[in-house]
Amino acid sequence: MNVRVYLNARDFLLATGSLLQSDEVRYNLIYGIARRVSENPHYYGEEDPWFCTIEDDAGIGTLAFRTPPHAVGLAWHSGNPEEAVSLLVEAVFSRWSEIPGVIGHREVTDIFSEKWCAISGFSVTSTMAQRIYRLDSVSDIPSSRGRLRLATPADRDLASRWVHAFDVEALVESDISRPESDVALRIEHGEMYLWESSGQPVSMVGKGRPTDHGMSIGPVYTPPELRRQGYATTCVAEVCREILRSGYDFCTLYTDLSNPTSNSIYMKIGFKPVCDSVQHVFSGAVRR
Protein backbone atom coordinates (compact mmCIF):
# COMPACT_ATOMS: atom_id res chain seq x y z
CA MET A 1 0.00 0.00 0.00
CA ASN A 2 1.09 3.54 -0.72
CA VAL A 3 0.43 6.76 1.19
CA ARG A 4 -0.14 9.95 -0.75
CA VAL A 5 -0.49 13.34 0.94
CA TYR A 6 -2.09 16.34 -0.76
CA LEU A 7 -1.30 19.83 0.46
CA ASN A 8 -4.30 21.38 -1.25
CA ALA A 9 -7.88 20.33 -1.94
CA ARG A 10 -7.70 20.86 -5.69
CA ASP A 11 -5.03 18.21 -6.17
CA PHE A 12 -6.95 15.89 -3.85
CA LEU A 13 -10.17 16.36 -5.85
CA LEU A 14 -8.34 15.74 -9.12
CA ALA A 15 -7.08 12.42 -7.77
CA THR A 16 -10.27 11.29 -6.01
CA GLY A 17 -13.11 13.06 -7.81
CA SER A 18 -14.43 10.05 -9.73
CA LEU A 19 -14.50 7.94 -6.56
CA LEU A 20 -16.24 10.63 -4.51
CA GLN A 21 -18.76 11.23 -7.28
CA SER A 22 -19.59 7.52 -7.44
CA ASP A 23 -21.42 7.74 -4.10
CA GLU A 24 -21.91 11.35 -3.04
CA VAL A 25 -24.00 10.42 0.00
CA ARG A 26 -21.48 7.99 1.49
CA TYR A 27 -18.63 10.43 0.87
CA ASN A 28 -20.59 13.66 1.49
CA LEU A 29 -18.46 14.82 4.43
CA ILE A 30 -15.04 14.59 2.83
CA TYR A 31 -16.32 15.58 -0.61
CA GLY A 32 -18.25 18.62 0.61
CA ILE A 33 -15.39 19.85 2.79
CA ALA A 34 -12.82 19.34 0.01
CA ARG A 35 -14.97 21.36 -2.40
CA ARG A 36 -15.37 24.16 0.13
CA VAL A 37 -11.68 24.47 1.00
CA SER A 38 -10.72 24.24 -2.66
CA GLU A 39 -12.42 27.65 -2.94
CA ASN A 40 -11.31 28.98 0.46
CA PRO A 41 -8.46 26.97 2.03
CA HIS A 42 -8.89 28.65 5.42
CA TYR A 43 -12.68 28.47 5.64
CA TYR A 44 -12.47 26.17 8.69
CA GLY A 45 -9.32 27.53 10.31
CA GLU A 46 -6.07 29.41 9.87
CA GLU A 47 -3.92 26.32 9.31
CA ASP A 48 -3.79 24.79 5.84
CA PRO A 49 -6.07 21.78 5.22
CA TRP A 50 -4.54 18.34 4.78
CA PHE A 51 -5.70 15.40 2.65
CA CYS A 52 -4.39 11.87 2.30
CA THR A 53 -5.16 8.66 0.42
CA ILE A 54 -4.07 5.07 0.94
CA GLU A 55 -3.78 3.12 -2.31
CA ASP A 56 -3.20 -0.53 -3.19
CA ASP A 57 -3.07 -2.35 -6.53
CA ALA A 58 -6.82 -1.85 -6.94
CA GLY A 59 -6.58 1.92 -6.45
CA ILE A 60 -7.62 4.31 -3.70
CA GLY A 61 -9.13 2.45 -0.75
CA THR A 62 -9.07 4.84 2.23
CA LEU A 63 -9.24 8.64 2.29
CA ALA A 64 -8.58 11.13 5.07
CA PHE A 65 -8.62 14.85 5.70
CA ARG A 66 -8.12 17.42 8.41
CA THR A 67 -9.01 21.10 8.58
CA PRO A 68 -7.20 22.13 11.79
CA PRO A 69 -8.10 22.66 14.58
CA HIS A 70 -10.87 20.14 13.88
CA ALA A 71 -10.91 16.35 13.99
CA VAL A 72 -9.48 13.99 11.40
CA GLY A 73 -12.11 12.71 8.96
CA LEU A 74 -11.98 9.28 7.32
CA ALA A 75 -13.73 7.57 4.44
CA TRP A 76 -13.41 3.93 3.45
CA HIS A 77 -13.95 2.46 -0.02
CA SER A 78 -12.15 -0.88 -0.23
CA GLY A 79 -9.06 -2.82 0.75
CA ASN A 80 -7.63 -4.01 4.05
CA PRO A 81 -8.78 -1.57 6.77
CA GLU A 82 -6.18 -2.67 9.33
CA GLU A 83 -3.22 -2.19 7.02
CA ALA A 84 -4.56 1.05 5.56
CA VAL A 85 -5.27 2.58 8.97
CA SER A 86 -1.83 1.67 10.31
CA LEU A 87 -0.26 3.69 7.50
CA LEU A 88 -2.77 6.49 7.99
CA VAL A 89 -2.11 6.80 11.73
CA GLU A 90 1.61 7.10 11.01
CA ALA A 91 0.94 9.81 8.41
CA VAL A 92 -1.25 11.81 10.80
CA PHE A 93 1.11 11.39 13.77
CA SER A 94 4.07 12.56 11.71
CA ARG A 95 2.24 15.88 11.29
CA TRP A 96 0.31 16.25 14.58
CA SER A 97 1.03 14.65 17.95
CA GLU A 98 -2.38 15.75 19.20
CA ILE A 99 -5.78 15.78 17.49
CA PRO A 100 -9.19 16.37 19.13
CA GLY A 101 -10.84 13.33 17.60
CA VAL A 102 -11.73 11.34 14.51
CA ILE A 103 -14.95 10.94 12.53
CA GLY A 104 -15.81 8.70 9.61
CA HIS A 105 -17.01 5.36 8.32
CA ARG A 106 -17.10 2.79 11.06
CA GLU A 107 -15.00 0.29 9.07
CA VAL A 108 -11.87 2.39 9.57
CA THR A 109 -12.64 4.92 12.31
CA ASP A 110 -12.85 2.46 15.21
CA ILE A 111 -9.52 0.96 14.13
CA PHE A 112 -7.96 4.43 13.82
CA SER A 113 -9.11 5.38 17.32
CA GLU A 114 -7.56 2.27 18.86
CA LYS A 115 -4.26 2.68 17.02
CA TRP A 116 -4.14 6.43 17.65
CA CYS A 117 -4.52 6.01 21.40
CA ALA A 118 -1.79 3.37 21.38
CA ILE A 119 0.70 5.57 19.55
CA SER A 120 -0.21 8.95 21.11
CA GLY A 121 -0.97 7.99 24.69
CA PHE A 122 -4.32 9.79 24.68
CA SER A 123 -7.69 8.26 25.56
CA VAL A 124 -11.17 8.31 24.08
CA THR A 125 -13.37 10.56 26.20
CA SER A 126 -16.60 10.12 24.27
CA THR A 127 -17.97 8.17 21.32
CA MET A 128 -20.98 8.88 19.15
CA ALA A 129 -22.43 6.19 16.92
CA GLN A 130 -23.89 7.89 13.87
CA ARG A 131 -25.90 7.09 10.77
CA ILE A 132 -25.77 8.81 7.38
CA TYR A 133 -29.17 9.37 5.78
CA ARG A 134 -30.41 10.42 2.35
CA LEU A 135 -33.64 12.22 1.44
CA ASP A 136 -34.93 12.41 -2.15
CA SER A 137 -38.38 13.84 -1.43
CA VAL A 138 -40.10 15.27 1.64
CA SER A 139 -42.97 13.25 3.06
CA ASP A 140 -46.38 14.79 3.60
CA ILE A 141 -46.27 15.48 7.34
CA PRO A 142 -48.15 17.87 9.64
CA SER A 143 -46.54 21.30 10.01
CA SER A 144 -46.14 23.42 13.10
CA ARG A 145 -47.54 26.92 13.11
CA GLY A 146 -45.04 29.53 12.01
CA ARG A 147 -42.78 30.39 9.11
CA LEU A 148 -39.31 29.63 7.79
CA ARG A 149 -36.85 32.44 7.14
CA LEU A 150 -33.17 32.83 6.46
CA ALA A 151 -31.06 34.00 9.39
CA THR A 152 -29.69 37.51 8.96
CA PRO A 153 -26.66 39.29 10.46
CA ALA A 154 -29.01 40.54 13.19
CA ASP A 155 -29.46 36.90 14.26
CA ARG A 156 -25.72 36.19 14.61
CA ASP A 157 -25.60 36.28 18.41
CA LEU A 158 -28.63 33.99 18.74
CA ALA A 159 -27.34 31.60 16.09
CA SER A 160 -23.89 31.51 17.72
CA ARG A 161 -25.40 30.63 21.10
CA TRP A 162 -27.54 27.91 19.57
CA VAL A 163 -24.66 26.45 17.55
CA HIS A 164 -22.52 26.37 20.70
CA ALA A 165 -25.36 24.71 22.63
CA PHE A 166 -25.70 22.15 19.84
CA ASP A 167 -21.95 21.39 19.92
CA VAL A 168 -21.95 20.92 23.70
CA GLU A 169 -25.07 18.75 23.67
CA ALA A 170 -23.89 16.65 20.75
CA LEU A 171 -20.40 16.17 22.28
CA VAL A 172 -18.87 17.20 18.97
CA GLU A 173 -15.31 18.41 19.54
CA SER A 174 -16.52 19.86 22.82
CA ASP A 175 -13.05 21.18 23.63
CA ILE A 176 -13.04 23.42 20.56
CA SER A 177 -15.29 26.46 20.43
CA ARG A 178 -16.61 27.15 16.97
CA PRO A 179 -15.72 30.79 16.22
CA GLU A 180 -18.47 33.32 15.63
CA SER A 181 -16.91 33.93 12.23
CA ASP A 182 -18.04 30.43 11.20
CA VAL A 183 -21.66 31.28 11.99
CA ALA A 184 -21.29 34.69 10.34
CA LEU A 185 -19.99 33.06 7.14
CA ARG A 186 -22.87 30.59 7.07
CA ILE A 187 -25.37 33.39 7.52
CA GLU A 188 -23.62 35.39 4.80
CA HIS A 189 -23.83 32.38 2.46
CA GLY A 190 -27.53 31.84 3.19
CA GLU A 191 -26.93 28.56 5.02
CA MET A 192 -28.75 29.17 8.32
CA TYR A 193 -32.52 29.10 8.73
CA LEU A 194 -34.81 29.93 11.62
CA TRP A 195 -38.35 28.75 12.26
CA GLU A 196 -40.42 31.51 13.79
CA SER A 197 -43.58 31.07 15.84
CA SER A 198 -45.55 34.15 16.93
CA GLY A 199 -42.68 36.26 15.60
CA GLN A 200 -40.00 34.58 17.75
CA PRO A 201 -37.24 32.19 16.60
CA VAL A 202 -37.93 28.73 18.08
CA SER A 203 -35.70 26.40 16.05
CA MET A 204 -32.63 26.54 13.81
CA VAL A 205 -31.47 24.41 10.88
CA GLY A 206 -28.32 24.79 8.84
CA LYS A 207 -27.40 23.51 5.40
CA GLY A 208 -24.03 23.24 3.70
CA ARG A 209 -21.27 21.11 2.19
CA PRO A 210 -22.82 20.97 -1.29
CA THR A 211 -21.65 18.22 -3.61
CA ASP A 212 -22.57 17.87 -7.28
CA HIS A 213 -26.11 16.70 -6.62
CA GLY A 214 -26.76 17.02 -2.89
CA MET A 215 -26.46 19.19 0.20
CA SER A 216 -26.10 18.37 3.88
CA ILE A 217 -28.48 19.34 6.69
CA GLY A 218 -27.11 20.47 10.07
CA PRO A 219 -26.86 21.62 12.72
CA VAL A 220 -30.45 21.16 13.89
CA TYR A 221 -31.21 22.79 17.22
CA THR A 222 -34.22 23.73 19.33
CA PRO A 223 -33.79 25.05 22.89
CA PRO A 224 -34.89 22.42 25.47
CA GLU A 225 -37.83 24.51 26.72
CA LEU A 226 -39.25 24.73 23.16
CA ARG A 227 -38.97 21.07 22.21
CA ARG A 228 -41.77 18.56 21.54
CA GLN A 229 -43.74 21.18 19.61
CA GLY A 230 -42.73 19.91 16.17
CA TYR A 231 -40.68 23.01 15.38
CA ALA A 232 -37.49 21.21 14.35
CA THR A 233 -39.43 18.66 12.30
CA THR A 234 -41.17 21.38 10.34
CA CYS A 235 -38.01 23.45 9.99
CA VAL A 236 -35.97 20.50 8.65
CA ALA A 237 -38.75 19.53 6.24
CA GLU A 238 -39.03 23.07 4.89
CA VAL A 239 -35.25 23.51 4.51
CA CYS A 240 -35.10 20.20 2.63
CA ARG A 241 -37.85 21.41 0.32
CA GLU A 242 -35.87 24.60 -0.28
CA ILE A 243 -32.77 22.57 -1.18
CA LEU A 244 -34.66 20.31 -3.59
CA ARG A 245 -36.45 23.25 -5.19
CA SER A 246 -33.09 24.95 -5.76
CA GLY A 247 -32.04 22.11 -8.07
CA TYR A 248 -30.31 19.54 -5.86
CA ASP A 249 -31.42 15.91 -6.14
CA PHE A 250 -31.09 14.93 -2.48
CA CYS A 251 -30.25 16.00 1.07
CA THR A 252 -27.90 14.20 3.47
CA LEU A 253 -27.90 14.08 7.25
CA TYR A 254 -25.78 12.69 10.09
CA THR A 255 -27.69 11.52 13.17
CA ASP A 256 -26.78 10.39 16.68
CA LEU A 257 -27.95 6.77 16.98
CA SER A 258 -28.32 7.13 20.75
CA ASN A 259 -31.32 9.40 20.10
CA PRO A 260 -34.03 7.12 18.65
CA THR A 261 -36.62 9.90 18.75
CA SER A 262 -34.72 12.18 16.37
CA ASN A 263 -33.86 9.26 14.06
CA SER A 264 -37.54 8.32 13.91
CA ILE A 265 -38.53 11.91 13.16
CA TYR A 266 -36.01 12.22 10.34
CA MET A 267 -37.28 9.01 8.76
CA LYS A 268 -40.85 10.34 8.94
CA ILE A 269 -39.65 13.43 7.05
CA GLY A 270 -38.30 11.14 4.32
CA PHE A 271 -34.68 10.36 5.21
CA LYS A 272 -33.51 6.80 4.56
CA PRO A 273 -30.41 5.19 6.12
CA VAL A 274 -27.36 4.69 3.91
CA CYS A 275 -24.41 3.67 6.11
CA ASP A 276 -22.97 4.00 9.60
CA SER A 277 -20.39 6.45 10.88
CA VAL A 278 -18.78 7.02 14.27
CA GLN A 279 -17.05 9.87 16.07
CA HIS A 280 -14.46 9.50 18.80
CA VAL A 281 -13.31 12.47 20.88
CA PHE A 282 -9.84 12.20 22.45
CA SER A 283 -8.68 13.70 25.73
CA GLY A 284 -6.95 17.00 25.05
CA ALA A 285 -4.82 17.39 28.16
CA VAL A 286 -4.44 14.26 30.26
CA ARG A 287 -2.43 11.39 28.90
CA ARG A 288 -2.98 7.85 30.07
N, C-alpha and C positions, 0 to 999 in steps of 0.2 A: 504493500500500500504506500501511496505517496501523499505527502502533505503539501498543500499549496496555499499560501497566504496572499491576500489581496489587500493593498493599502488604500484602495478606493472602491466605491460601490459600482462605478461604471465598468471597471474591469471584471468585477465579480459577476455582474449581470450579463456581460458578454459571454462569460464562461458557463453560466448556469441558467441562462434565460429559458432555454427550451425545456429543461427539467422543471423549473418553477412554473412555467406556463402549462405544463402537462396536468397539474392538479393545483389550481390556484387556491382552493380552500385549504387543503392539507398544508400548503406552504405559505399561507397568507401572512403570517407574522414576519418571516424572514424576507419574503418577496416585497411586502408593503414597505417595510423599513428600508430595505435596500433601494427601492425606488425613491423614497423620500430623501434619503441622504445622498443619493446621486445628484439631486437638485440643490440640496443644502447640507453639506457634510457635517455641519455643527448644529443641526436642528435639535438634536437630543442632548448636546453637551459640548463643552469647549474642546475636549480631546478628540482626535481623529477617530472615525469608526474603523472597525477591523472585521475582516471576513476571512473565512478559511474553508477549504474543502478537503475531504479525504477521498482519494481515488484508488480503485483497484483496476484489474484488467477489464472489468465490465464498464468502467467509467466512474462518475461521481456517485458516491454512496451516502456520505454524511456531509452536512453543511453546518457552519457555525458563524455567528456574528457577535459583535459587542459594540454598543454605542456608549462608552464610558460617560458617567459613572454607573450605568445600569448593568443588569445581569447579563450573563452569557446566554445566547439563544441557540438552540440546536434544532436541526431537522434531519430526519432519517429517511433514506430512499431504499437502499439495498446494501448487501454485503454483510460482513461479520461485525456486529456492533461492538463486541469486546475489543477486538483489535483496533477498530477505527477510533473508539473512544480513548484508548490508551495513547494513541498518537495525538489525539486532539487535546487531551489533558496536558501533555508535555508542551504542545504549542501554546496553549493559553498560559501555562505556568512560566514559560520562558519570557512572557511579556508582562504578566501581572502575578504577584505573589498573593494578592488578595482580590477577591471578587465578592459582591454581595449575594450572588445566587446564580441559579441556572434555571432556564425554562425551555421546554420543548417536548418533542414526541417521546412518549414513555419508553420506547425501545432503546433509546440511547441516554436519556436524561437521568434515569435512576442509576445507570452504570457510571455516568460522569460524576454524579454526586458522591458515590462511594469512593471512586478513585481520587477525586479532588480532595476529599477530606483526608485520605491516606497520605497524599503527597504534601498537602498544605498545613495539616495539623488543625484545621478548623472543623467545626461541627455544624450539622444541620439543626437550625433552631425552629423551623416550621416547614411543613410540606402541604401543598395544595394539589389535590387530584383534580384535573380539569377535563373538560370535553369540548371539542371544536364542533360547532354546528353550522349548518347552511340553511338559508331561507331563499326560496325562489318566488314565492308569492305569499302575501299576508292573508291569514285566515279571517273569516268573517266573525269577529268577536265583539262583545259589548264594549262600548267606550265610556270612559269617565267624563264627567262634565268638565269643560274647560277648552283650552286651545293650545296649539303648538306654536312656538315662535323661536326664531334664532336668538341665541344669546348675543348681547351687544357689549361694547366696552364698559357700559354702565353696570353690567352684571359681573364684571371680573372678580370683585372681592367675594361675592356669593359663590361663584363657580369655583374659585380657588379653595374656599372653605369646604365645599362639597367634594371636590376632587381629593383634597387631603383626607377628609373623613372616609371616603371610599378606599383610599390606599391603606389607611390604618385598619379599617374593618376587614378588608380583603387580605391583609398580611402580605401585600405585594411590596417587596423592597422597603419594608417599614422603616429601615434605618436611613433611607434617602428621601429627603423632602423634594417633591416635584416643584421646580421653581415657578413663580407666578408667570414668568415669561412664556412657559409652555402653555398655560391656559390662555394667555393673551394671544399667542400665535394661533391656537385652535379657534378662538373666537374670531380673530381676523380672517381666518380661512373659511369661516362659515361651517365649523365642525362641531359646535356645541349648541344643543337645543334645550329649551325649558318648556315644561308643561305648566300652564297657568290655570289656576282655579280661583274664581272670584277676584281676578286681578293680581293674585299672588303666585310666585313660582313655588311649585310643590314637588317637582321631580326634574331630573336632569339626565340627558342622554347625549353621548358623544358619538361621532362617527370619524373614520379616518383610515389610514393605510390602504388607499385604493390600489388595486391591481388592475389588470387589463379589463376584467369583466365583473369585479366585485368590490365591495367595501366592507370594512369591519365596523361593528357596533361596540361602543364602550368608551368611557365608563358609563354605568347605569347606576344612578343613586337617587334615593328618596330619604329624607331625614326620618329617623325612627318614629317620631310622633305623627308622621303623615302617611305611614305605611298602611297596607291592607285596605286602601281605598281604590285600588286599580290604576293609580296615576302612572306608575312606571310601565305597566302593561300597555296602557294606551299610548304613552309617549314613545316606547320602543316600536310599537306597531306603526305609528304615524311617521317616525323617522325612517323606518324600513320602506314605507310607501314612497316617501320623498326620494330615497336612494334609487328605487326601482323606476320611478317616474323620470329620474334624471338620465336614465339610459343604461344603468348597470343591470346585469342579469341576476345577481344574487347578493345577499348579505351574509357575512360570517360573524361568529360570536364565540367567545371563550366563556365557559361557565365553571363555577366551583361545584364539584360533584357532592360536596358535603351539604349543599343547600338544595334538597329535593324540591322544595316549593318553587324556587326560581327556575329550576330546570323544567319543571312541569309547566310553568307559565310560558316559558319561551317556546316549548313545543306546541302549546295551544295557539301561540301567535303564528306558528308555521315553520319554526326551526326544526331541522332533522339532524341527528347525530352523524358525524363523519368519522372521527377518530379521537383517541385520548391523548392528553398532554399532561404534564406535571410540572410544578414549580417547587424548587427547594431554595430556601433562604439560609445562608450561612451566617454563623456568628461573625460579627465585625470587629470584636475586640479581644475576646477571651479564647485563647487556644486551649486545646485539650491537654 
